[in-house]
Every structure is written in structure tokens, then in C-alpha cells.
Amino acid sequence: MPFPVRRNGGLFIRQSAILTGLKSDELSRWKNQDELDRYVEGWTREHSHYKVMEKLEKVGVMAGASLNMDEVLRGPRLREREFFVKTSNPEMSHPYVAWLPWRLSDSSRGNYRDAPLLGESNDYVFGELLHLPNEETLLLEEEGVIY
């Protein structure tokens, strides 16, 4: 099925305009953008986001599927590059965090720790650093000021 073609960095929907019976010059496309948008929207609804990406790439349009977090984590490209580091925190909904997007040949993977849980460091911050009495910290927790 003919679809948009990328030329000179711009996305021209010349073929879509022709298929809808519209003129394919820039002014006509601009005047009929709502109809062309409906056509493109209808076409994309017929295919998965991966299939749309593949079809566009086959005709020279740079494209990428919009992925949800599960698709990103399960995708082969970032997995092959070991982009995600598994955490040990059982309370996280996704037990992975992103690693640095670059690698140096002689560097380690880094020092990754789980993100702190809500209120996990309260005793240290309020007690040791701020020297608040334990009773005052408990009162703040009861009043919902801290967790």
C-alpha cells in the first residue's frame, strides 16, 4: 500500500493524497490536512505499531514504534546491549533500572543500588542529621508530614 515518503527531511504525504483523490502539491495537502489525517489514522489503526514501523521503513520513511515499558524491557536491542540492570528490591513493579547509555572499555558496570523506599532513611535524616528527638519524628509520621 503506498504511504508517505520522506524527502529532504520532510514527511510528504503525496501518495496518501493521490489515494484519497486529492491533489498532491503542498498547498492542496495543507488545505486537506484533516482528510489526510483521517486517512493516515485509519491506515495506522489497521496495523500494529511494529508493522507500521516496518512498512514505513521499507519505503524510506524513518520510523520507530512507540513502546510501553514492558516492550522496552523485553525488546532484543537493549537486552543484547545489557542496558538494564536487575535490582534486588522486591517492592518495585519493574525490577530493572537503566544503565548508563555509554560504555568505556576499561570501566566497571558501576555501583548500582536500589532506589530507597519511601521513608527508608527517616531515622538517619531526622535523627542523626537533624537531631530531632524520636518522639517528634513519630509525631510527624502520625500527622502524615513524613512517611
PyMOL commands that place a pseudoatom at each C-alpha (Angstrom):
pseudoatom trace, name=CA, resn=MET, resi=1, chain=A, elem=C, hetatm=0, pos=[0.000, 0.000, 0.000]
pseudoatom trace, name=CA, resn=PRO, resi=2, chain=A, elem=C, hetatm=0, pos=[1.504, 3.374, -0.920]
pseudoatom trace, name=CA, resn=PHE, resi=3, chain=A, elem=C, hetatm=0, pos=[2.243, 5.558, 2.062]
pseudoatom trace, name=CA, resn=PRO, resi=4, chain=A, elem=C, hetatm=0, pos=[4.169, 8.688, 2.992]
pseudoatom trace, name=CA, resn=VAL, resi=5, chain=A, elem=C, hetatm=0, pos=[7.626, 9.137, 1.536]
pseudoatom trace, name=CA, resn=ARG, resi=6, chain=A, elem=C, hetatm=0, pos=[10.386, 11.096, 3.268]
pseudoatom trace, name=CA, resn=ARG, resi=7, chain=A, elem=C, hetatm=0, pos=[12.268, 13.537, 1.077]
pseudoatom trace, name=CA, resn=ASN, resi=8, chain=A, elem=C, hetatm=0, pos=[14.642, 16.334, 2.096]
pseudoatom trace, name=CA, resn=GLY, resi=9, chain=A, elem=C, hetatm=0, pos=[13.924, 15.763, 5.779]
pseudoatom trace, name=CA, resn=GLY, resi=10, chain=A, elem=C, hetatm=0, pos=[10.178, 16.418, 5.450]
pseudoatom trace, name=CA, resn=LEU, resi=11, chain=A, elem=C, hetatm=0, pos=[7.340, 13.923, 5.509]
pseudoatom trace, name=CA, resn=PHE, resi=12, chain=A, elem=C, hetatm=0, pos=[5.296, 14.361, 2.347]
pseudoatom trace, name=CA, resn=ILE, resi=13, chain=A, elem=C, hetatm=0, pos=[2.026, 12.521, 2.132]
pseudoatom trace, name=CA, resn=ARG, resi=14, chain=A, elem=C, hetatm=0, pos=[1.909, 12.770, -1.636]
pseudoatom trace, name=CA, resn=GLN, resi=15, chain=A, elem=C, hetatm=0, pos=[0.919, 9.129, -2.139]
pseudoatom trace, name=CA, resn=SER, resi=16, chain=A, elem=C, hetatm=0, pos=[-1.773, 9.372, 0.525]
pseudoatom trace, name=CA, resn=ALA, resi=17, chain=A, elem=C, hetatm=0, pos=[-3.188, 12.431, -1.173]
pseudoatom trace, name=CA, resn=ILE, resi=18, chain=A, elem=C, hetatm=0, pos=[-3.320, 10.618, -4.503]
pseudoatom trace, name=CA, resn=LEU, resi=19, chain=A, elem=C, hetatm=0, pos=[-5.085, 7.627, -2.927]
pseudoatom trace, name=CA, resn=THR, resi=20, chain=A, elem=C, hetatm=0, pos=[-7.740, 9.875, -1.407]
pseudoatom trace, name=CA, resn=GLY, resi=21, chain=A, elem=C, hetatm=0, pos=[-8.319, 11.621, -4.743]
pseudoatom trace, name=CA, resn=LEU, resi=22, chain=A, elem=C, hetatm=0, pos=[-6.706, 14.868, -3.636]
pseudoatom trace, name=CA, resn=LYS, resi=23, chain=A, elem=C, hetatm=0, pos=[-4.038, 16.855, -5.402]
pseudoatom trace, name=CA, resn=SER, resi=24, chain=A, elem=C, hetatm=0, pos=[-0.603, 16.066, -4.039]
pseudoatom trace, name=CA, resn=ASP, resi=25, chain=A, elem=C, hetatm=0, pos=[1.013, 19.513, -4.110]
pseudoatom trace, name=CA, resn=GLU, resi=26, chain=A, elem=C, hetatm=0, pos=[1.930, 21.115, -0.773]
pseudoatom trace, name=CA, resn=LEU, resi=27, chain=A, elem=C, hetatm=0, pos=[-0.875, 23.687, -0.767]
pseudoatom trace, name=CA, resn=SER, resi=28, chain=A, elem=C, hetatm=0, pos=[-3.536, 21.073, -1.518]
pseudoatom trace, name=CA, resn=ARG, resi=29, chain=A, elem=C, hetatm=0, pos=[-2.159, 18.786, 1.167]
pseudoatom trace, name=CA, resn=TRP, resi=30, chain=A, elem=C, hetatm=0, pos=[-2.214, 21.650, 3.662]
pseudoatom trace, name=CA, resn=LYS, resi=31, chain=A, elem=C, hetatm=0, pos=[-5.798, 22.601, 2.740]
pseudoatom trace, name=CA, resn=ASN, resi=32, chain=A, elem=C, hetatm=0, pos=[-6.911, 18.978, 3.086]
pseudoatom trace, name=CA, resn=GLN, resi=33, chain=A, elem=C, hetatm=0, pos=[-4.869, 18.035, 6.127]
pseudoatom trace, name=CA, resn=ASP, resi=34, chain=A, elem=C, hetatm=0, pos=[-7.902, 16.915, 8.142]
pseudoatom trace, name=CA, resn=GLU, resi=35, chain=A, elem=C, hetatm=0, pos=[-8.935, 14.435, 5.453]
pseudoatom trace, name=CA, resn=LEU, resi=36, chain=A, elem=C, hetatm=0, pos=[-5.351, 13.230, 5.056]
pseudoatom trace, name=CA, resn=ASP, resi=37, chain=A, elem=C, hetatm=0, pos=[-5.025, 12.880, 8.829]
pseudoatom trace, name=CA, resn=ARG, resi=38, chain=A, elem=C, hetatm=0, pos=[-8.156, 10.703, 8.870]
pseudoatom trace, name=CA, resn=TYR, resi=39, chain=A, elem=C, hetatm=0, pos=[-6.707, 8.562, 6.076]
pseudoatom trace, name=CA, resn=VAL, resi=40, chain=A, elem=C, hetatm=0, pos=[-3.368, 8.126, 7.842]
pseudoatom trace, name=CA, resn=GLU, resi=41, chain=A, elem=C, hetatm=0, pos=[-5.109, 7.473, 11.168]
pseudoatom trace, name=CA, resn=GLY, resi=42, chain=A, elem=C, hetatm=0, pos=[-7.324, 4.825, 9.580]
pseudoatom trace, name=CA, resn=TRP, resi=43, chain=A, elem=C, hetatm=0, pos=[-4.348, 3.158, 7.934]
pseudoatom trace, name=CA, resn=THR, resi=44, chain=A, elem=C, hetatm=0, pos=[-2.343, 3.039, 11.156]
pseudoatom trace, name=CA, resn=ARG, resi=45, chain=A, elem=C, hetatm=0, pos=[-5.283, 1.537, 13.054]
pseudoatom trace, name=CA, resn=GLU, resi=46, chain=A, elem=C, hetatm=0, pos=[-5.225, -1.443, 10.679]
pseudoatom trace, name=CA, resn=HIS, resi=47, chain=A, elem=C, hetatm=0, pos=[-1.691, -2.438, 11.726]
pseudoatom trace, name=CA, resn=SER, resi=48, chain=A, elem=C, hetatm=0, pos=[0.310, -2.984, 14.893]
pseudoatom trace, name=CA, resn=HIS, resi=49, chain=A, elem=C, hetatm=0, pos=[2.822, -0.309, 15.798]
pseudoatom trace, name=CA, resn=TYR, resi=50, chain=A, elem=C, hetatm=0, pos=[5.638, -2.642, 14.772]
pseudoatom trace, name=CA, resn=LYS, resi=51, chain=A, elem=C, hetatm=0, pos=[4.013, -3.348, 11.389]
pseudoatom trace, name=CA, resn=VAL, resi=52, chain=A, elem=C, hetatm=0, pos=[3.524, 0.390, 10.743]
pseudoatom trace, name=CA, resn=MET, resi=53, chain=A, elem=C, hetatm=0, pos=[7.202, 0.939, 11.532]
pseudoatom trace, name=CA, resn=GLU, resi=54, chain=A, elem=C, hetatm=0, pos=[8.293, -1.884, 9.197]
pseudoatom trace, name=CA, resn=LYS, resi=55, chain=A, elem=C, hetatm=0, pos=[6.098, -0.709, 6.328]
pseudoatom trace, name=CA, resn=LEU, resi=56, chain=A, elem=C, hetatm=0, pos=[7.277, 2.881, 6.653]
pseudoatom trace, name=CA, resn=GLU, resi=57, chain=A, elem=C, hetatm=0, pos=[10.932, 1.866, 6.830]
pseudoatom trace, name=CA, resn=LYS, resi=58, chain=A, elem=C, hetatm=0, pos=[10.529, -0.273, 3.681]
pseudoatom trace, name=CA, resn=VAL, resi=59, chain=A, elem=C, hetatm=0, pos=[9.522, 2.823, 1.680]
pseudoatom trace, name=CA, resn=GLY, resi=60, chain=A, elem=C, hetatm=0, pos=[12.280, 5.007, 3.123]
pseudoatom trace, name=CA, resn=VAL, resi=61, chain=A, elem=C, hetatm=0, pos=[10.470, 6.739, 5.978]
pseudoatom trace, name=CA, resn=MET, resi=62, chain=A, elem=C, hetatm=0, pos=[12.447, 6.829, 9.208]
pseudoatom trace, name=CA, resn=ALA, resi=63, chain=A, elem=C, hetatm=0, pos=[10.075, 5.399, 11.794]
pseudoatom trace, name=CA, resn=GLY, resi=64, chain=A, elem=C, hetatm=0, pos=[10.033, 3.898, 15.232]
pseudoatom trace, name=CA, resn=ALA, resi=65, chain=A, elem=C, hetatm=0, pos=[7.313, 2.168, 17.186]
pseudoatom trace, name=CA, resn=SER, resi=66, chain=A, elem=C, hetatm=0, pos=[6.167, 3.813, 20.414]
pseudoatom trace, name=CA, resn=LEU, resi=67, chain=A, elem=C, hetatm=0, pos=[6.801, 1.192, 23.063]
pseudoatom trace, name=CA, resn=ASN, resi=68, chain=A, elem=C, hetatm=0, pos=[5.417, 0.739, 26.538]
pseudoatom trace, name=CA, resn=MET, resi=69, chain=A, elem=C, hetatm=0, pos=[7.827, -0.137, 29.348]
pseudoatom trace, name=CA, resn=ASP, resi=70, chain=A, elem=C, hetatm=0, pos=[7.175, -3.873, 29.085]
pseudoatom trace, name=CA, resn=GLU, resi=71, chain=A, elem=C, hetatm=0, pos=[8.018, -3.816, 25.355]
pseudoatom trace, name=CA, resn=VAL, resi=72, chain=A, elem=C, hetatm=0, pos=[11.170, -1.823, 26.034]
pseudoatom trace, name=CA, resn=LEU, resi=73, chain=A, elem=C, hetatm=0, pos=[12.332, -4.308, 28.682]
pseudoatom trace, name=CA, resn=ARG, resi=74, chain=A, elem=C, hetatm=0, pos=[11.572, -7.324, 26.514]
pseudoatom trace, name=CA, resn=GLY, resi=75, chain=A, elem=C, hetatm=0, pos=[12.937, -5.820, 23.297]
pseudoatom trace, name=CA, resn=PRO, resi=76, chain=A, elem=C, hetatm=0, pos=[16.007, -7.514, 21.841]
pseudoatom trace, name=CA, resn=ARG, resi=77, chain=A, elem=C, hetatm=0, pos=[18.071, -4.407, 21.049]
pseudoatom trace, name=CA, resn=LEU, resi=78, chain=A, elem=C, hetatm=0, pos=[18.540, -3.084, 24.574]
pseudoatom trace, name=CA, resn=ARG, resi=79, chain=A, elem=C, hetatm=0, pos=[18.669, -6.580, 26.031]
pseudoatom trace, name=CA, resn=GLU, resi=80, chain=A, elem=C, hetatm=0, pos=[21.569, -7.511, 23.725]
pseudoatom trace, name=CA, resn=ARG, resi=81, chain=A, elem=C, hetatm=0, pos=[23.425, -4.423, 24.909]
pseudoatom trace, name=CA, resn=GLU, resi=82, chain=A, elem=C, hetatm=0, pos=[22.731, -5.257, 28.578]
pseudoatom trace, name=CA, resn=PHE, resi=83, chain=A, elem=C, hetatm=0, pos=[21.218, -1.799, 29.003]
pseudoatom trace, name=CA, resn=PHE, resi=84, chain=A, elem=C, hetatm=0, pos=[19.093, -2.748, 32.002]
pseudoatom trace, name=CA, resn=VAL, resi=85, chain=A, elem=C, hetatm=0, pos=[20.416, -3.779, 35.404]
pseudoatom trace, name=CA, resn=LYS, resi=86, chain=A, elem=C, hetatm=0, pos=[18.263, -6.060, 37.549]
pseudoatom trace, name=CA, resn=THR, resi=87, chain=A, elem=C, hetatm=0, pos=[17.607, -4.729, 41.027]
pseudoatom trace, name=CA, resn=SER, resi=88, chain=A, elem=C, hetatm=0, pos=[17.033, -6.719, 44.171]
pseudoatom trace, name=CA, resn=ASN, resi=89, chain=A, elem=C, hetatm=0, pos=[14.155, -4.623, 45.548]
pseudoatom trace, name=CA, resn=PRO, resi=90, chain=A, elem=C, hetatm=0, pos=[11.047, -6.862, 45.757]
pseudoatom trace, name=CA, resn=GLU, resi=91, chain=A, elem=C, hetatm=0, pos=[8.730, -3.848, 46.148]
pseudoatom trace, name=CA, resn=MET, resi=92, chain=A, elem=C, hetatm=0, pos=[9.498, -2.386, 42.707]
pseudoatom trace, name=CA, resn=SER, resi=93, chain=A, elem=C, hetatm=0, pos=[6.934, -3.075, 39.989]
pseudoatom trace, name=CA, resn=HIS, resi=94, chain=A, elem=C, hetatm=0, pos=[9.707, -3.334, 37.379]
pseudoatom trace, name=CA, resn=PRO, resi=95, chain=A, elem=C, hetatm=0, pos=[12.856, -4.812, 38.898]
pseudoatom trace, name=CA, resn=TYR, resi=96, chain=A, elem=C, hetatm=0, pos=[15.158, -3.192, 36.295]
pseudoatom trace, name=CA, resn=VAL, resi=97, chain=A, elem=C, hetatm=0, pos=[16.875, 0.170, 36.057]
pseudoatom trace, name=CA, resn=ALA, resi=98, chain=A, elem=C, hetatm=0, pos=[18.601, 1.712, 33.062]
pseudoatom trace, name=CA, resn=TRP, resi=99, chain=A, elem=C, hetatm=0, pos=[22.351, 1.537, 32.960]
pseudoatom trace, name=CA, resn=LEU, resi=100, chain=A, elem=C, hetatm=0, pos=[24.461, 4.370, 31.567]
pseudoatom trace, name=CA, resn=PRO, resi=101, chain=A, elem=C, hetatm=0, pos=[23.839, 4.795, 27.816]
pseudoatom trace, name=CA, resn=TRP, resi=102, chain=A, elem=C, hetatm=0, pos=[27.579, 4.719, 27.127]
pseudoatom trace, name=CA, resn=ARG, resi=103, chain=A, elem=C, hetatm=0, pos=[30.364, 2.334, 27.982]
pseudoatom trace, name=CA, resn=LEU, resi=104, chain=A, elem=C, hetatm=0, pos=[34.049, 2.891, 28.448]
pseudoatom trace, name=CA, resn=SER, resi=105, chain=A, elem=C, hetatm=0, pos=[36.320, -0.016, 27.590]
pseudoatom trace, name=CA, resn=ASP, resi=106, chain=A, elem=C, hetatm=0, pos=[38.094, -0.147, 30.959]
pseudoatom trace, name=CA, resn=SER, resi=107, chain=A, elem=C, hetatm=0, pos=[35.216, 0.750, 33.260]
pseudoatom trace, name=CA, resn=SER, resi=108, chain=A, elem=C, hetatm=0, pos=[33.090, -1.404, 35.519]
pseudoatom trace, name=CA, resn=ARG, resi=109, chain=A, elem=C, hetatm=0, pos=[29.316, -1.634, 35.322]
pseudoatom trace, name=CA, resn=GLY, resi=110, chain=A, elem=C, hetatm=0, pos=[29.076, 0.904, 38.099]
pseudoatom trace, name=CA, resn=ASN, resi=111, chain=A, elem=C, hetatm=0, pos=[27.742, 0.858, 41.605]
pseudoatom trace, name=CA, resn=TYR, resi=112, chain=A, elem=C, hetatm=0, pos=[24.008, 0.379, 41.253]
pseudoatom trace, name=CA, resn=ARG, resi=113, chain=A, elem=C, hetatm=0, pos=[21.784, 0.286, 44.307]
pseudoatom trace, name=CA, resn=ASP, resi=114, chain=A, elem=C, hetatm=0, pos=[18.058, 0.064, 44.608]
pseudoatom trace, name=CA, resn=ALA, resi=115, chain=A, elem=C, hetatm=0, pos=[16.211, 3.329, 44.973]
pseudoatom trace, name=CA, resn=PRO, resi=116, chain=A, elem=C, hetatm=0, pos=[15.345, 3.992, 48.610]
pseudoatom trace, name=CA, resn=LEU, resi=117, chain=A, elem=C, hetatm=0, pos=[11.861, 3.124, 49.749]
pseudoatom trace, name=CA, resn=LEU, resi=118, chain=A, elem=C, hetatm=0, pos=[9.591, 5.906, 50.949]
pseudoatom trace, name=CA, resn=GLY, resi=119, chain=A, elem=C, hetatm=0, pos=[10.713, 6.852, 54.466]
pseudoatom trace, name=CA, resn=GLU, resi=120, chain=A, elem=C, hetatm=0, pos=[13.559, 4.344, 54.463]
pseudoatom trace, name=CA, resn=SER, resi=121, chain=A, elem=C, hetatm=0, pos=[16.133, 6.927, 55.586]
pseudoatom trace, name=CA, resn=ASN, resi=122, chain=A, elem=C, hetatm=0, pos=[13.925, 8.838, 58.021]
pseudoatom trace, name=CA, resn=ASP, resi=123, chain=A, elem=C, hetatm=0, pos=[15.832, 7.702, 61.123]
pseudoatom trace, name=CA, resn=TYR, resi=124, chain=A, elem=C, hetatm=0, pos=[19.130, 8.771, 59.604]
pseudoatom trace, name=CA, resn=VAL, resi=125, chain=A, elem=C, hetatm=0, pos=[17.903, 12.120, 58.201]
pseudoatom trace, name=CA, resn=PHE, resi=126, chain=A, elem=C, hetatm=0, pos=[15.688, 13.249, 61.056]
pseudoatom trace, name=CA, resn=GLY, resi=127, chain=A, elem=C, hetatm=0, pos=[17.565, 11.580, 63.891]
pseudoatom trace, name=CA, resn=GLU, resi=128, chain=A, elem=C, hetatm=0, pos=[21.273, 11.644, 63.053]
pseudoatom trace, name=CA, resn=LEU, resi=129, chain=A, elem=C, hetatm=0, pos=[21.462, 14.619, 60.687]
pseudoatom trace, name=CA, resn=LEU, resi=130, chain=A, elem=C, hetatm=0, pos=[18.747, 16.908, 62.100]
pseudoatom trace, name=CA, resn=HIS, resi=131, chain=A, elem=C, hetatm=0, pos=[18.944, 15.651, 65.710]
pseudoatom trace, name=CA, resn=LEU, resi=132, chain=A, elem=C, hetatm=0, pos=[15.160, 15.526, 66.112]
pseudoatom trace, name=CA, resn=PRO, resi=133, chain=A, elem=C, hetatm=0, pos=[14.004, 13.540, 69.124]
pseudoatom trace, name=CA, resn=ASN, resi=134, chain=A, elem=C, hetatm=0, pos=[12.449, 10.188, 68.229]
pseudoatom trace, name=CA, resn=GLU, resi=135, chain=A, elem=C, hetatm=0, pos=[9.087, 11.319, 69.700]
pseudoatom trace, name=CA, resn=GLU, resi=136, chain=A, elem=C, hetatm=0, pos=[8.967, 14.280, 67.302]
pseudoatom trace, name=CA, resn=THR, resi=137, chain=A, elem=C, hetatm=0, pos=[9.753, 12.069, 64.310]
pseudoatom trace, name=CA, resn=LEU, resi=138, chain=A, elem=C, hetatm=0, pos=[6.956, 9.682, 65.359]
pseudoatom trace, name=CA, resn=LEU, resi=139, chain=A, elem=C, hetatm=0, pos=[4.557, 12.639, 65.689]
pseudoatom trace, name=CA, resn=LEU, resi=140, chain=A, elem=C, hetatm=0, pos=[5.457, 13.830, 62.178]
pseudoatom trace, name=CA, resn=GLU, resi=141, chain=A, elem=C, hetatm=0, pos=[4.745, 10.323, 60.871]
pseudoatom trace, name=CA, resn=GLU, resi=142, chain=A, elem=C, hetatm=0, pos=[1.381, 10.174, 62.678]
pseudoatom trace, name=CA, resn=GLU, resi=143, chain=A, elem=C, hetatm=0, pos=[0.377, 13.553, 61.227]
pseudoatom trace, name=CA, resn=GLY, resi=144, chain=A, elem=C, hetatm=0, pos=[1.323, 12.417, 57.710]
pseudoatom trace, name=CA, resn=VAL, resi=145, chain=A, elem=C, hetatm=0, pos=[4.076, 15.027, 57.349]
pseudoatom trace, name=CA, resn=ILE, resi=146, chain=A, elem=C, hetatm=0, pos=[6.662, 12.305, 56.718]
pseudoatom trace, name=CA, resn=TYR, resi=147, chain=A, elem=C, hetatm=0, pos=[6.244, 8.637, 55.874]
for i in range(1, 147): cmd.bond("trace and resi %d" % i, "trace and resi %d" % (i + 1))
show_as sticks, trace
zoom trace
